Amino acid sequence: MPSGHHTGPSWKRTVAIMKPRLQAEIDAGQARCVNCGRAILPGQKWAVGHIVDAAVAVASGWPRDAIDSPDNLGASHHGKGAGLNCNTKAGGQLSQAMSRDKRTEEKRFTKW
């Protein structure tokens, strides 16, 4: 399930701007997945992804414009057909880690 950040109008605008730029890199054979580092080949499914995940950047105090800056965005494999689903996988792994950290933190303190 996408985060609130990824369903808002600002993100949709950013994607509309970045997709043609990134598609040009892919078509030229110059694109690498921001998650796994492997090449994204013409014809492969991909999505616009964050180099530093939006949730991590927010937690680190990044301003919104820096999170969605072209300097923090790139292409990421997306789609199960190619066997590479880096964009969704990275988000899921981050979500699991954040949930695990929260549960660990809650266990450290006695509830009164």
N, C-alpha and C positions, 0 to 999 in steps of 0.2 A: 504494500500500500504506500503510495507516495506521501511524502511529508507535506505539511501545509505550505512550506516554502516552494515545493515543486508543483503546486497546483494554483498558485496565485498568478495574477496578470503580469507582474513584474518578471517572473521567471519565464512565462510564455513569450514575452517580448524579447528577453535575452536569448532564448532558444531560436526565435525567428531570425535574429541578427547573426547568431553564431553558426547556424546550420550551413548556410552557403559558404562561409569562410572555411569551415572544417571539411565540407565536402570537396572543396578545391584541393585541400591538402591530401585527402584520401585519394582523389582521382590522380594526383601527381605522384602517389606512392610515398608520401612523406609523413603520413599520420601514424602515430603510435598511441596505443590505448593508455589513458592516464592511470588506469588501475593495474594492468598486468605488464605494460611496456612492450607488448608484441605489436606487430604491424596490424593496421586495419586495412584490409584489402578492398579495392573497388568491388561493390556488390555485397559485401558483408553488412549485416545490420549493425547499427551503432546509434548511440545517443550522446547528447551533450552531457558531460560529466564534470564534476569538480575535482581539481587536483587535491586541494585540501577540502575534505567533505564539509558541506554547509553546517551540519550539526557541530562538528569539531570547531569550525571557525567561529560560530556564534558563541560557543562555550569559552572560546579563547578571547572573546571581546572584539572580534573583527567587525568593522562597520559593514552594513549591508552592501554598499557599492563595491567594497573590496572582495566580498564573497563571490559576487557575480561578475567580477571584472574579467575581461578576456585573458588576463594573466593567470587567472585561477581556473580557467575552463579549457577543456579539450575533448576530443572524441573518446568514447569508451565503447567496447564491444557490448552489444545489447541484442539478445535474441537467442533462444534455445536451439534453433536450427543448426547453427554453426558449431554448437558445443561450447561456445564462449558467451557468457552472460555476465561479464565483469561488472557492468554498471549496477545491476540489481543485486548481484552477489556482494559487492562491496557495501552497499547500503544495508543489506541484511546482516552482514557480519558486524558492522558498526552498531546496529540496533541491538544485536545479541550482547555485544560487549558492554554497551551502556546499561542494559537490563541486569546483566550479571554484576556489574560494578555497584549498581543501586542495591541489589539484594545483599551483596557482601557488606556494604556500608550499613544497611539496616540491621544486619545480624551483629554488628560490632557494638551496638548500643542497646542497653537494657531498656525495655519499654516500661514506664512506670504508670 
